[in-house]
Amino acid sequence: MLQQVLDAAPRFFGYYNLLFLLQALAATFLLSLVGCLLGFGFGFLLAVTRRTAGWRLAPLRGLVIAYTESFRRIPFLVTLMLVFFAFQAGKVETSMFTVALCSVCLIATAFIAEIVRSGLESVHHNQWDAATAMNFSYLQTLRYVVVPQAWKVMLPPAFSFFVLFIKDTALASQIGVVELTFAGKVLANKGFPAVLTFGTILILYFLLSWPLARFGRWMEVKLAPARAR
């Protein structure tokens, strides 16, 4: 097996194969990054809505809770297939990357909404009461009092979720998105040894995730003293 890998390595690491792998690596990163950024924006809105008070917004809060609890429990592959068939049923012509991006956004929104909600609730209720006593509106309370304190609690787990979700995007290969796992299948089908092909894919996933994980750890340590104070 080792001799087979050594013989295939010069052809495997040719210019066009390396270019193909780098494009797949970029697609994996963009799928996670853009999906989680959009998910953070939508998740923040859901968390803010869930923290509202009053009976008039009760139905909206119910919908937010239903959405968050549902998509946090549906596997990514199931969500991916649901979105894929929804586009097919609606006869919407779009790329498979867009389908996968919508799926990532749906899942990320649900998870990040919970992260943001926890961050908002980490701010002591006395801070909320003080803002109310100063006649701040709900949005003013968030902007000037709560969010400046809560973002340091939100950011580390949100970043960790982003790093972990990079691995889940491998499932996008099931609908033909050209990301790292799909690239590995293509190269394996060309006759390259599976050990060489998926060993390279493993290394690329590691090279993508490890620096981000280290940065997330540094961020968590950096923000910890501020949270303790």
C-alpha positions as CSV (number, residue, x, y, z in Angstrom):
1,M,0.0,0.0,0.0
2,L,2.8,2.4,0.9
3,Q,4.5,1.8,-2.5
4,Q,1.2,2.5,-4.2
5,V,0.8,5.8,-2.4
6,L,4.4,6.8,-3.2
7,D,3.9,6.0,-6.9
8,A,0.6,8.0,-7.1
9,A,1.8,11.0,-5.1
10,P,3.6,12.9,-7.9
11,R,0.4,12.7,-10.1
12,F,-1.9,13.4,-7.2
13,F,-0.1,16.6,-6.2
14,G,-0.1,17.9,-9.7
15,Y,-1.0,21.6,-10.4
16,Y,-4.6,21.0,-11.4
17,N,-5.3,18.6,-8.5
18,L,-3.9,21.1,-6.0
19,L,-5.9,23.9,-7.6
20,F,-9.0,21.8,-7.3
21,L,-8.3,21.0,-3.6
22,L,-7.7,24.7,-2.8
23,Q,-11.0,25.7,-4.5
24,A,-12.8,23.0,-2.5
25,L,-11.1,24.3,0.7
26,A,-12.2,27.8,-0.1
27,A,-15.8,26.6,-0.7
28,T,-15.8,24.8,2.7
29,F,-14.5,27.9,4.5
30,L,-16.9,30.2,2.7
31,L,-19.9,27.9,3.3
32,S,-19.2,27.9,7.1
33,L,-18.2,31.6,7.4
34,V,-21.0,33.2,5.4
35,G,-23.6,30.8,6.8
36,C,-22.6,31.5,10.4
37,L,-22.3,35.3,9.8
38,L,-25.9,35.3,8.4
39,G,-26.9,33.0,11.2
40,F,-25.4,35.4,13.8
41,G,-27.4,38.3,12.4
42,F,-30.7,36.4,12.3
43,G,-30.0,34.6,15.6
44,F,-29.4,37.9,17.3
45,L,-32.8,39.2,16.0
46,L,-34.5,36.0,17.3
47,A,-32.8,36.2,20.7
48,V,-33.8,39.9,21.0
49,T,-37.4,39.0,20.0
50,R,-37.5,36.2,22.6
51,R,-36.5,38.7,25.3
52,T,-39.4,41.0,24.6
53,A,-42.4,41.4,27.0
54,G,-46.1,42.0,26.5
55,W,-48.9,39.8,25.3
56,R,-49.0,41.4,21.8
57,L,-45.7,39.8,20.9
58,A,-46.5,36.5,22.6
59,P,-47.3,34.7,19.2
60,L,-44.1,35.9,17.7
61,R,-42.1,34.7,20.7
62,G,-43.8,31.4,20.4
63,L,-42.8,31.1,16.8
64,V,-39.2,32.0,17.7
65,I,-39.1,29.3,20.4
66,A,-40.6,26.8,18.1
67,Y,-38.1,27.6,15.3
68,T,-35.1,27.5,17.7
69,E,-36.0,24.3,19.5
70,S,-36.9,22.5,16.2
71,F,-33.8,23.3,14.1
72,R,-31.5,22.7,17.1
73,R,-32.7,19.1,17.1
74,I,-32.9,18.4,13.3
75,P,-29.7,16.9,11.9
76,F,-28.0,19.0,9.3
77,L,-28.3,16.4,6.6
78,V,-32.1,16.3,7.1
79,T,-32.3,20.1,6.9
80,L,-30.1,20.0,3.8
81,M,-32.5,17.6,2.1
82,L,-35.5,19.5,3.1
83,V,-34.1,22.8,1.7
84,F,-33.0,21.0,-1.4
85,F,-36.5,19.5,-2.1
86,A,-38.1,22.8,-1.2
87,F,-36.1,24.5,-3.9
88,Q,-37.0,21.7,-6.3
89,A,-40.7,21.9,-5.4
90,G,-40.7,25.7,-5.9
91,K,-38.9,25.3,-9.3
92,V,-36.3,27.7,-8.1
93,E,-33.2,27.6,-10.3
94,T,-30.1,28.1,-8.1
95,S,-26.7,26.5,-7.4
96,M,-26.2,23.7,-4.9
97,F,-23.8,26.0,-3.0
98,T,-26.8,28.3,-2.4
99,V,-28.9,25.4,-1.2
100,A,-26.2,24.4,1.2
101,L,-25.7,28.0,2.4
102,C,-29.4,28.3,3.2
103,S,-29.3,25.1,5.2
104,V,-26.2,26.2,7.1
105,C,-27.9,29.5,7.8
106,L,-31.1,27.8,9.1
107,I,-29.1,25.6,11.5
108,A,-26.7,28.4,12.6
109,T,-29.5,30.8,13.3
110,A,-31.1,28.4,15.7
111,F,-27.9,27.6,17.6
112,I,-26.6,31.1,17.7
113,A,-30.0,32.5,18.8
114,E,-29.5,30.3,22.0
115,I,-25.9,31.5,22.4
116,V,-27.0,35.2,22.1
117,R,-30.0,34.6,24.5
118,S,-27.6,33.1,27.1
119,G,-25.3,36.1,26.6
120,L,-28.2,38.6,27.1
121,E,-29.4,36.8,30.2
122,S,-25.8,36.7,31.7
123,V,-26.2,40.4,32.3
124,H,-27.5,40.9,35.8
125,H,-31.2,41.8,36.0
126,N,-30.2,44.9,38.1
127,Q,-28.7,46.3,34.9
128,W,-32.0,45.9,33.1
129,D,-33.8,47.4,36.0
130,A,-31.5,50.4,36.1
131,A,-32.0,51.0,32.4
132,T,-35.7,50.9,32.9
133,A,-35.5,53.3,35.8
134,M,-33.6,55.7,33.5
135,N,-36.5,55.5,31.0
136,F,-34.5,53.6,28.4
137,S,-36.5,51.9,25.7
138,Y,-35.9,48.2,25.1
139,L,-33.6,48.9,22.1
140,Q,-31.7,51.6,24.0
141,T,-31.2,49.2,26.9
142,L,-29.8,46.6,24.6
143,R,-27.6,49.1,22.7
144,Y,-26.1,51.1,25.7
145,V,-26.3,48.7,28.6
146,V,-26.7,45.0,27.8
147,V,-24.9,44.3,24.5
148,P,-21.6,46.0,25.5
149,Q,-21.5,43.6,28.5
150,A,-23.0,40.5,26.9
151,W,-20.9,40.3,23.6
152,K,-17.9,39.1,25.6
153,V,-19.9,36.2,26.8
154,M,-21.5,35.5,23.4
155,L,-18.3,35.6,21.2
156,P,-16.3,32.6,22.4
157,P,-19.1,30.0,22.1
158,A,-20.3,31.5,18.8
159,F,-16.7,31.2,17.4
160,S,-16.5,27.6,18.7
161,F,-19.7,26.8,17.0
162,F,-18.3,28.2,13.7
163,V,-15.2,26.0,14.0
164,L,-17.2,22.9,14.8
165,F,-19.6,23.5,12.0
166,I,-16.8,23.5,9.4
167,K,-16.8,19.7,9.8
168,D,-20.6,19.4,9.3
169,T,-20.3,21.1,5.9
170,A,-18.9,17.8,4.6
171,L,-22.5,16.7,4.4
172,A,-23.1,19.3,1.6
173,S,-21.2,16.8,-0.7
174,Q,-24.4,14.7,-0.6
175,I,-26.1,17.2,-3.0
176,G,-23.0,17.9,-5.1
177,V,-21.4,20.9,-3.5
178,V,-17.8,20.9,-4.4
179,E,-16.2,21.2,-1.0
180,L,-13.4,19.2,0.5
181,T,-15.2,15.9,1.0
182,F,-16.7,16.0,-2.5
183,A,-13.2,16.8,-3.9
184,G,-11.9,13.7,-2.1
185,K,-14.6,11.5,-3.7
186,V,-13.8,12.9,-7.1
187,L,-10.1,12.2,-6.8
188,A,-10.7,8.8,-5.4
189,N,-12.9,8.0,-8.3
190,K,-10.1,9.0,-10.6
191,G,-8.1,6.0,-9.3
192,F,-5.9,7.6,-6.6
193,P,-5.4,5.6,-3.5
194,A,-8.0,6.3,-0.8
195,V,-5.4,6.6,1.9
196,L,-3.6,9.3,-0.1
197,T,-6.8,11.1,-1.1
198,F,-8.6,11.2,2.2
199,G,-5.4,11.5,4.2
200,T,-4.8,14.8,2.3
201,I,-8.5,15.8,2.9
202,L,-7.9,15.1,6.7
203,I,-4.8,17.3,6.7
204,L,-6.6,20.1,4.9
205,Y,-9.5,20.0,7.4
206,F,-7.0,20.2,10.2
207,L,-5.0,23.1,8.7
208,L,-8.3,25.0,8.3
209,S,-9.7,24.2,11.8
210,W,-6.7,24.2,14.1
211,P,-5.6,27.8,13.7
212,L,-9.2,28.9,14.1
213,A,-9.6,26.8,17.2
214,R,-6.4,28.3,18.7
215,F,-7.7,31.8,17.9
216,G,-11.0,31.0,19.6
217,R,-9.1,29.7,22.7
218,W,-7.0,32.8,22.8
219,M,-10.1,34.9,22.5
220,E,-11.8,33.1,25.3
221,V,-8.8,33.5,27.6
222,K,-8.5,37.2,26.6
223,L,-12.1,38.0,27.4
224,A,-12.2,35.9,30.6
225,P,-10.7,38.5,33.0
226,A,-13.1,41.2,31.6
227,R,-16.1,38.9,32.3
228,A,-14.8,38.1,35.8
229,R,-14.6,41.8,36.7
